[in-house]
């Protein structure tokens, strides 16, 4: 998912095959005719002006018409990058689902994921079945099974639940819950290869950086990642596809998504599915608390897969257990004490690695910058544990910075300068911070 390097060559090659007019039309999105002022209540003009920009450029204009392997409407990240990602898309559909006339788009977006699973299962061995990739690339007709041969942060079930909360579309749950459970089973089978209850990263391409793309592209806890063959499965076609580090962020996201599946299953009356997922949740939470929690650092740390030894390096992923509800109250209190320390207290918080880490660069790509999406997840977790004031302070600072410096993919944690793609889709979480009442200074409410 490293759009800044890995996809640069692919995007340039694709652009060369498409006429400028076609490219302009493809990326122009559509005019929905929606006036968001008809849907919201706000406290000051700055709020609604920011929201108008976000809905127009991060959300409405990211909806694309069917193309190539994407046979239904799909969500593009922005910046000219082609494909429907996992986590970018979920943040966009969350807010898009507010509008009743967009209901059909939700069904089409999730249909694309199911379509991929069918194509993938037809050509891959059984152990690889039901993966959903980092992104589904519409023009890659010949090499789609190899590019990308890796997945991404598993938040599809979270996205499905968010949509249901917005529009109560129970049919969308019924259409997708089985395929999402199958995706979770792929994740546990192919990323928890020692069955300890914590997941790593990997890639069927055998390329280490591809494995890193399954989480934050240059996560500070994966600098020494190596890929190995499967520790127990031996066939004549095995490759070095499995990372030797179990990561905090992806494990937390998977637990969070499992909890979403439990609630969704009970909405449609599928108690057996709910019970199956609860077994997974219990096992993983226990494992994370036992092996990843580090009281000295006050955070959940990545661990070596085979020894379960903690990796004493931290990154933004170490905070994600808050959002998944994994820490005990005592652990959460300890984490709050850490976020107040100098390492994490950059002018714009929360940096992707702390500023007292020698690898820190205030604008470094996942090396000290600040992303709206990851910040939203952290402060949502803080609020869920009752730390409303701290969550609001972080959220207010981020939103103030976006009002001043524009809506960007990411920001310099010292200067607040916008970096990367303007109006990246998942930067719509700036609005989510206001809409969910996390921000106190900037309030946005549905009518």
C-alpha positions as CSV (number, residue, x, y, z in Angstrom):
1,X,0.0,0.0,0.0
2,X,3.0,2.4,-0.1
3,X,1.5,4.7,-2.7
4,X,4.6,6.9,-2.6
5,X,7.0,4.3,-3.9
6,X,5.6,0.9,-4.7
7,X,2.7,2.1,-6.8
8,X,4.5,5.1,-8.4
9,X,5.8,3.0,-11.3
10,X,2.5,1.2,-11.8
11,X,0.5,4.4,-11.7
12,X,2.8,6.1,-14.2
13,X,2.5,3.1,-16.5
14,X,-1.2,3.1,-16.2
15,X,-1.5,6.8,-16.9
16,X,0.5,6.3,-20.1
17,X,-2.2,3.9,-21.4
18,X,-5.1,6.2,-20.7
19,X,-5.8,9.4,-22.6
20,X,-5.7,12.6,-20.6
21,X,-9.5,13.1,-21.2
22,X,-10.3,9.6,-20.1
23,X,-8.1,9.9,-17.0
24,X,-9.8,13.2,-16.1
25,X,-13.2,11.7,-16.4
26,X,-12.3,8.6,-14.4
27,X,-10.9,10.6,-11.5
28,X,-13.5,13.3,-11.6
29,X,-16.0,11.3,-9.6
30,X,-19.6,12.5,-9.9
31,X,-21.9,15.3,-8.9
32,X,-24.3,13.9,-6.4
33,X,-26.3,17.1,-6.0
34,X,-26.2,16.6,-2.2
35,X,-26.0,19.8,-0.1
36,X,-24.6,18.6,3.1
37,X,-25.9,21.7,4.9
38,X,-29.3,20.0,4.7
39,X,-28.1,17.1,6.8
40,X,-26.0,18.6,9.6
41,X,-26.1,21.0,12.5
42,X,-22.9,22.9,13.3
43,X,-21.6,25.4,15.8
44,X,-19.5,27.6,13.6
45,X,-18.9,28.3,9.9
46,X,-15.4,26.8,10.0
47,X,-16.9,23.4,10.8
48,X,-19.3,23.2,7.9
49,X,-16.8,24.7,5.4
50,X,-14.3,21.9,6.4
51,X,-17.0,19.3,6.2
52,X,-18.1,20.5,2.7
53,X,-14.6,20.2,1.4
54,X,-14.1,16.8,2.9
55,X,-17.5,15.4,1.6
56,X,-16.9,16.8,-1.8
57,X,-13.3,15.8,-2.3
58,X,-12.6,12.9,0.1
59,X,-15.9,11.2,-0.3
60,X,-18.3,12.0,-3.2
61,X,-15.5,12.3,-5.8
62,X,-13.9,9.0,-4.7
63,X,-16.9,7.0,-6.0
64,X,-15.8,5.5,-9.4
65,X,-17.8,3.7,-12.1
66,X,-17.2,0.0,-12.9
67,X,-13.9,-0.6,-14.7
68,X,-12.0,-3.8,-15.6
69,X,-11.8,-6.3,-12.7
70,X,-14.0,-3.9,-10.6
71,X,-17.4,-4.7,-12.1
72,X,-19.3,-2.6,-9.7
73,X,-19.0,1.0,-8.4
74,X,-15.8,1.3,-6.2
75,X,-14.0,3.7,-4.0
76,X,-10.6,5.2,-5.0
77,X,-8.1,6.5,-2.5
78,X,-7.2,9.6,-4.4
79,X,-4.1,11.1,-5.8
80,X,-4.4,9.2,-9.1
81,X,-4.0,5.8,-7.4
82,X,-6.1,3.1,-9.0
83,X,-7.9,0.4,-7.0
84,X,-10.2,-0.2,-4.2
85,X,-8.2,-0.5,-0.9
86,X,-9.4,-2.0,2.4
87,X,-9.0,0.6,5.0
88,X,-9.2,3.7,2.8
89,X,-12.5,2.5,1.5
90,X,-14.0,1.7,4.9
91,X,-13.5,5.2,6.3
92,X,-15.1,6.7,3.1
93,X,-18.1,4.3,3.1
94,X,-18.7,5.0,6.8
95,X,-19.6,8.7,6.0
96,X,-21.0,8.1,2.6
97,X,-23.6,5.8,4.1
98,X,-25.2,8.8,5.9
99,X,-27.0,9.6,2.7
100,X,-29.9,7.3,1.9
101,X,-29.4,7.7,-1.9
102,X,-25.9,6.2,-1.6
103,X,-27.2,2.9,-0.2
104,X,-26.6,1.1,-3.5
105,X,-23.0,2.1,-3.6
106,X,-22.4,0.2,-0.3
107,X,-23.7,-3.0,-1.8
108,X,-21.5,-2.6,-4.9
109,X,-18.4,-1.8,-3.0
110,X,-18.7,-5.0,-0.9
111,X,-19.7,-7.0,-3.9
112,X,-16.2,-6.1,-5.3
113,X,-14.6,-7.8,-2.3
114,X,-16.7,-10.9,-2.7
115,X,-16.0,-11.1,-6.4
116,X,-12.3,-11.0,-5.7
117,X,-12.6,-13.9,-3.2
118,X,-14.3,-16.0,-5.9
119,X,-11.7,-15.3,-8.5
120,X,-8.9,-15.8,-6.0
121,X,-10.3,-19.1,-4.7
122,X,-10.5,-20.5,-8.3
123,X,-6.8,-20.2,-8.9
124,X,-5.2,-20.5,-5.4
125,X,-4.5,-23.6,-3.2
126,X,-7.0,-24.1,-0.4
127,X,-4.9,-22.7,2.4
128,X,-4.9,-19.4,0.7
129,X,-8.6,-19.3,0.1
130,X,-10.7,-16.2,1.0
131,X,-8.0,-13.6,1.2
132,X,-9.1,-10.1,0.4
133,X,-6.1,-8.1,-0.9
134,X,-4.7,-4.7,0.0
135,X,-6.3,-3.3,-3.1
136,X,-8.2,-4.6,-6.1
137,X,-6.6,-3.0,-9.1
138,X,-9.1,-2.6,-12.0
139,X,-6.7,-2.6,-15.0
140,X,-4.6,-5.6,-13.9
141,X,-6.3,-8.3,-15.9
142,X,-3.3,-10.5,-16.5
143,X,-1.4,-10.5,-13.2
144,X,-4.2,-9.8,-10.7
145,X,-3.5,-13.0,-8.6
146,X,0.1,-11.9,-8.0
147,X,-0.4,-8.2,-7.6
148,X,-0.9,-7.7,-4.8
149,X,-0.4,-11.1,-3.2
150,X,-0.9,-9.6,0.3
151,X,-3.8,-8.2,2.3
152,X,-4.1,-5.2,4.6
153,X,-5.3,-4.0,8.0
154,X,-8.5,-6.1,8.5
155,X,-11.2,-3.6,9.2
156,X,-13.9,-4.6,6.7
157,X,-16.2,-5.9,9.4
158,X,-15.7,-2.6,11.3
159,X,-16.7,-0.8,8.1
160,X,-19.8,-2.9,7.7
161,X,-20.9,-2.2,11.2
162,X,-20.4,1.5,10.8
163,X,-22.5,1.5,7.7
164,X,-25.3,-0.4,9.6
165,X,-25.2,2.2,12.4
166,X,-25.7,4.9,9.8
167,X,-28.4,3.4,7.6
168,X,-29.7,0.2,9.3
169,X,-29.3,-1.8,6.1
170,X,-29.7,-5.3,7.4
171,X,-29.5,-6.8,3.9
172,X,-26.0,-5.6,3.5
173,X,-25.1,-7.6,6.6
174,X,-26.7,-10.7,5.3
175,X,-25.0,-10.4,2.0
176,X,-21.5,-10.1,3.4
177,X,-21.1,-11.6,6.8
178,X,-20.2,-15.1,5.6
179,X,-17.5,-13.8,3.3
180,X,-16.1,-11.6,6.0
181,X,-16.0,-14.5,8.4
182,X,-14.1,-16.5,5.8
183,X,-11.7,-13.5,5.4
184,X,-11.1,-13.6,9.1
185,X,-10.4,-17.3,9.0
186,X,-7.9,-16.7,6.2
187,X,-6.2,-14.1,8.5
188,X,-5.9,-16.5,11.4
189,X,-4.8,-19.4,9.3
190,X,-2.2,-17.6,7.2
191,X,-1.0,-14.9,9.6
192,X,-1.2,-16.7,13.0
193,X,0.9,-19.6,11.8
194,X,1.9,-20.7,15.3
195,X,-1.7,-20.6,16.6
196,X,-0.8,-18.4,19.5
197,X,-3.6,-15.9,19.0
198,X,-1.6,-13.0,17.5
199,X,-1.1,-12.3,13.8
200,X,1.9,-11.2,11.7
201,X,2.2,-10.0,8.2
202,X,3.2,-11.8,5.0
203,X,3.0,-11.9,1.2
204,X,2.7,-14.8,-1.3
205,X,5.1,-12.8,-3.4
206,X,7.9,-13.5,-0.9
207,X,8.9,-9.8,-1.0
208,X,9.5,-8.4,2.5
209,X,8.3,-4.9,1.7
210,X,5.0,-6.3,0.4
211,X,4.5,-8.0,3.8
212,X,5.1,-4.6,5.5
213,X,2.4,-3.1,3.3
214,X,-0.1,-5.3,5.1
215,X,0.1,-2.8,8.0
216,X,1.5,0.7,8.2
217,X,3.9,0.7,5.2
218,X,7.1,1.4,7.2
219,X,6.0,0.5,10.7
220,X,8.8,1.1,13.1
221,X,8.5,-2.3,14.7
222,X,9.1,-4.2,11.4
223,X,12.6,-2.9,10.5
224,X,14.1,-6.3,11.1
225,X,11.2,-8.4,9.6
226,X,12.2,-11.6,7.8
227,X,10.0,-13.9,5.8
228,X,10.1,-17.7,6.4
229,X,8.4,-20.7,5.1
230,X,5.4,-22.0,7.0
231,X,6.6,-23.5,10.3
232,X,4.5,-26.7,10.0
233,X,2.9,-27.0,6.5
234,X,5.3,-28.6,4.0
235,X,4.3,-28.9,0.4
236,X,6.4,-28.8,-2.8
237,X,5.2,-25.3,-3.6
238,X,5.8,-23.5,-0.3
239,X,7.6,-20.2,-0.3
240,X,9.0,-17.8,2.2
241,X,5.7,-16.0,2.7
242,X,5.3,-15.6,6.5
243,X,6.7,-12.8,8.6
244,X,8.6,-13.7,11.8
245,X,7.1,-10.8,13.8
246,X,3.6,-10.7,15.3
247,X,2.3,-7.1,15.1
248,X,0.2,-5.2,17.6
249,X,-1.7,-3.1,15.2
250,X,-3.1,-5.8,12.9
251,X,-3.8,-8.1,15.8
252,X,-5.8,-5.4,17.5
253,X,-7.7,-4.6,14.3
254,X,-8.6,-8.2,13.8
255,X,-9.9,-8.5,17.4
256,X,-11.9,-5.3,16.8
257,X,-13.3,-6.7,13.6
258,X,-14.2,-10.0,15.3
259,X,-16.2,-8.0,17.9
260,X,-18.0,-6.3,15.0
261,X,-18.8,-9.7,13.5
262,X,-20.2,-10.8,16.8
263,X,-22.6,-7.9,17.0
264,X,-23.5,-8.1,13.3
265,X,-24.2,-11.8,13.7
266,X,-26.6,-11.2,16.5
267,X,-28.4,-8.5,14.6
268,X,-29.3,-11.1,11.9
269,X,-29.9,-13.8,14.5
270,X,-26.9,-16.0,13.8
271,X,-25.9,-17.0,17.3
272,X,-23.6,-19.9,16.1
273,X,-21.5,-17.5,14.1
274,X,-21.3,-15.1,17.1
275,X,-20.1,-17.9,19.4
276,X,-17.4,-18.9,16.9
277,X,-16.0,-15.4,16.8
278,X,-16.1,-15.0,20.6
279,X,-13.8,-18.0,21.0
280,X,-11.3,-16.2,18.7
281,X,-11.6,-12.9,20.6
282,X,-11.1,-14.5,24.0
283,X,-8.0,-16.4,22.8
284,X,-6.4,-13.3,21.2
285,X,-7.1,-10.9,24.0
286,X,-5.5,-13.3,26.5
287,X,-2.5,-13.7,24.2
288,X,-2.0,-10.0,23.7
289,X,-2.3,-9.2,27.4
290,X,0.2,-12.0,28.2
291,X,2.8,-11.6,25.5
292,X,2.5,-8.1,24.0
293,X,1.8,-6.0,27.1
294,X,4.9,-4.3,28.5
295,X,4.4,-2.4,31.7
296,X,7.8,-0.8,31.5
297,X,7.1,0.9,28.3
298,X,3.3,1.2,29.1
299,X,2.4,-0.1,25.6
300,X,1.6,-3.2,23.7
301,X,4.7,-4.3,21.8
302,X,5.3,-6.4,18.7
303,X,6.9,-9.8,19.5
304,X,9.1,-12.2,17.7
305,X,6.9,-15.0,16.3
306,X,9.0,-18.0,17.4
307,X,10.4,-16.8,20.8
308,X,7.5,-14.4,21.7
309,X,10.3,-12.0,22.9
310,X,9.1,-8.4,22.9
311,X,10.6,-5.9,20.3
312,X,11.5,-2.8,22.3
313,X,10.6,-0.4,19.5
314,X,7.4,1.4,19.4
315,X,5.1,2.8,16.7
316,X,1.6,4.1,16.2
317,X,0.4,0.5,16.1
318,X,1.2,0.1,19.8
319,X,-1.8,2.3,20.6
320,X,-4.4,0.4,18.6
321,X,-5.4,-2.0,21.3
322,X,-7.2,0.9,22.9
323,X,-9.7,1.0,20.0
324,X,-10.1,-2.7,20.1
325,X,-10.9,-2.7,23.9
326,X,-8.0,-5.0,24.7
327,X,-6.3,-3.3,27.7
328,X,-7.6,-3.7,31.2
329,X,-8.5,-0.4,32.8
330,X,-5.2,-0.4,34.6
331,X,-3.3,-1.0,31.3
332,X,-5.3,1.9,29.7
333,X,-4.4,4.2,32.6
334,X,-0.7,3.3,32.1
335,X,-0.9,4.0,28.4
336,X,-2.5,7.4,29.0
337,X,0.5,8.3,31.2
338,X,2.8,7.4,28.3
339,X,1.1,9.5,25.7
340,X,1.8,12.5,27.9
341,X,5.6,11.9,27.8
342,X,7.9,13.9,25.7
343,X,8.4,11.2,23.1
344,X,4.8,11.3,22.0
345,X,4.0,15.0,22.7
346,X,4.8,16.5,19.4
347,X,3.0,19.8,18.6
348,X,0.7,17.7,16.4
349,X,-0.1,14.3,18.0
350,X,0.0,11.3,17.6
351,X,3.3,10.8,15.6
352,X,3.8,7.4,13.9
353,X,7.0,6.9,16.0
354,X,8.0,8.9,19.0
355,X,10.3,11.9,18.7
356,X,12.9,10.4,21.1
357,X,13.4,7.5,18.7
358,X,16.6,8.0,16.6
359,X,14.7,7.1,13.5
360,X,12.1,9.9,14.0
361,X,11.6,12.5,11.2
362,X,8.8,14.9,11.7
363,X,7.6,14.4,8.2
364,X,8.9,10.9,7.6
365,X,6.5,8.5,6.0
366,X,5.3,6.4,9.0
367,X,8.5,7.6,10.7
368,X,7.1,10.5,12.7
369,X,4.4,12.1,10.6
370,X,0.7,12.2,11.7
371,X,-2.2,10.6,9.8
372,X,-5.8,11.6,10.4
373,X,-7.1,8.0,10.2
374,X,-4.7,6.5,12.8
375,X,-5.2,9.5,15.1
376,X,-8.9,9.1,14.9
377,X,-8.6,5.4,15.9
378,X,-6.4,6.3,18.9
379,X,-8.5,9.0,20.2
380,X,-11.7,7.0,19.7
381,X,-10.0,4.4,21.9
382,X,-9.1,7.0,24.5
383,X,-12.7,8.2,24.6
384,X,-14.0,4.7,25.0
385,X,-11.9,4.2,28.1
386,X,-13.2,7.5,29.5
387,X,-10.3,9.8,28.7
388,X,-12.6,12.3,26.9
389,X,-10.5,15.4,27.7
390,X,-7.3,14.0,26.3
391,X,-9.1,12.6,23.3
392,X,-10.7,16.0,22.6
393,X,-7.4,17.9,23.0
394,X,-5.7,15.7,20.4
395,X,-8.7,15.9,18.0
396,X,-9.1,19.6,18.3
397,X,-5.4,20.2,17.5
398,X,-5.6,18.0,14.4
399,X,-8.8,19.6,13.1
400,X,-7.4,23.1,13.8
401,X,-4.4,22.2,11.8
402,X,-6.4,20.9,8.9
403,X,-8.5,24.2,8.8
404,X,-5.2,26.1,8.7
405,X,-3.1,23.9,6.4
406,X,-5.7,22.0,4.4
407,X,-6.9,18.4,4.2
408,X,-4.0,16.1,3.5
409,X,-3.0,12.4,3.6
410,X,-0.6,13.2,6.5
411,X,1.1,16.0,8.3
412,X,4.5,17.0,9.7
413,X,4.2,16.4,13.4
414,X,6.3,19.5,14.3
415,X,5.1,22.1,11.8
416,X,1.6,20.8,10.9
417,X,2.5,21.2,7.2
418,X,0.4,19.0,4.9
419,X,2.2,16.1,3.2
420,X,1.3,13.5,0.6
421,X,-2.0,13.4,-1.3
422,X,-4.4,16.3,-1.0
423,X,-7.9,15.1,0.1
424,X,-6.9,11.5,0.4
425,X,-10.1,9.5,0.9
426,X,-9.4,8.3,4.5
427,X,-8.6,11.8,5.6
428,X,-12.4,12.1,5.8
429,X,-11.8,10.9,9.4
430,X,-11.3,14.6,10.2
431,X,-15.1,14.9,9.9
432,X,-15.6,11.6,11.8
433,X,-13.8,13.2,14.8
434,X,-16.4,15.9,14.8
435,X,-19.4,13.8,14.0
436,X,-18.7,11.3,16.8
437,X,-18.3,14.0,19.4
438,X,-14.7,13.4,20.1
439,X,-13.7,17.0,19.3
440,X,-15.1,19.5,21.8
441,X,-14.1,22.7,19.9
442,X,-15.5,21.6,16.6
443,X,-18.9,19.9,16.7
444,X,-21.0,18.5,13.8
445,X,-24.3,16.7,14.3
446,X,-26.8,15.0,12.1
447,X,-30.2,16.6,12.0
